[in-house]
Amino acid sequence: MAFHLLRPDVAGELGEGTVLDTSTHPPVVHQLEYVVSAWFGSDILESFPCFVVSAELGTALEKSGLGSFELADMRLTVTPEADELRRDMGVREFPTFVWLKVHGQAGVDDVGVDRRASLVVSDRALELLRRFDLDGCDVEEYAGP
């Protein structure tokens, strides 16, 4: 089975409502606020060390049985500039996003992270993800740690 390194679109940053422990690397996030400053329609976004997915993608992941992750509530803040950019580009309304908390090991589990907190998925997981909008998400073969 092959694995793939994903580099999702960074459409924003962690907001002031994020609670994290920076005594470890990568930091451990306890509460997440994702502030969107530019979004082009992707169903998966990143801001180190967190991943967020549209609720629709999250539901598909849960139903898939892939495991090694959980979905959690988060706060999404959209800047006026991001909303204006979205409208100008004719991009759909902002969906609800959920926090994708990945517990799996890269190159072992269907959904995992490596020691740099990069997202690594199996062929099976990538097949599911490709049913959604991955605009701005780079995908390359995972060469291992």
N, C-alpha and C positions, 0 to 999 in steps of 0.2 A: 504494500500500500504506500502510495506517495503522499507527501505532505507539502503544504504550500504556506509561504510566508505572506501575510496580508498587511498592507500598509494603508489603512482606511483614511479617508479624507479627514483632515483636521479643520473642522468648520468653526472652531472656537477654542475656548479655553476653560479651565476650571474656574468656577466663580467663587465669590467670597463665602458662599454657603457651604463650600466643600470643607470637610473635616478630615485631615490626614495626619498620619504619623510619619514624619520625615527622618526618624532615627534609623530606618532601614532603607535599603535600595533594592528594588523600587519601593517608593513610599506605599504604606498601607492606607487605603482610603476607607473611611468609616461612613461618610455621608457625602453625596455628590450633587453639586450644582454645575451644570454644563451651560456656558454662555455662548450662544451661537452668534457669530459675527458675519459669517458668509456661508451660505448653504446652497447647494446646487441640485438637491433632490436625492442624495444618497440615503440608503436605508441603514448604513453603518458608518459611524463616526468615531474619531479617536481624539483624546487629549491625554497625553501621558500622565499616569499609567492606566487610564480608563478607556473602556469601549462602551458606546451606547448604540442601540439598535432601535429601529421603529418598532412600535408595539406589534405591528403585523408580522414583521420578521421574528420578533421574540416569540410570538405564539407558534409560528412554524418551527422554530428551533425546539421549543418545548415538546411539541407533538412528534418531532422526528425521532426522539429517543437517543439523540447523540450524547447527552450527558456531559459531565465535567464542567458545568457552568450552572449559574442560577441567574434569574432575572430579579432585579430589585428596583424599588421606586427611586426616583431622583427628581431633582428640580431642573427644569429647562427654562432658561431665560433667553429671549430673542431680542437682540439689539434692534433699534429702529432702522439702522443701516442694513442689517441682514434682511429685515422684512421688506424694505424698499427694493433691495437687490433681487430678492425672490420674485416680487411682483413684476419688476422690469424685465426679468428673464422669462416670465410666464411659467415659472416653476410652481407646482402644486402647493397647496396649503401645507404648513408645517404639521407633520403627523405627531402623535404622541410618541415620545421616546422613552425607553427603559434602559436601565443600567445592566450591561452584560458583564457579570462578575465571573471571570474565567478561573476555574480551579484546576484544569487539566494541565498535563505536562506536554510541552511541544515535542512532536515526533512520536508520541505514544498514544495520546488520547485524541478523539475526533476534534475536540476544541481545546487548545492549550496555549500556554504562553511560555516563552523561553526566559532565560535569566535576565534579559534586557526588557522584559514585559512586552515583547512583540507577539502579535497574534499569529498562531500557526494552526492550520486546519487540515483535516484529511480530505482525500478526494470526495468522500461521501458528503462531508460538511460543505465543501466548496460547491458541489452540485446543487445543494439546497440554496446556498447564498446567491448563486447566479440566477435564481428565479426572481431575485429582487434587484433594485437599483444599486449598483456598486460604483456609480460615477465617482471618480477621484480615488478609488481604492486600487492601489497597485497590487498585483498578484505575481509572485515568482516562486520557483521551486525552493523548497526549504532544504538547505544543505546540512543542517544539523547545528549543534551548539557551537 
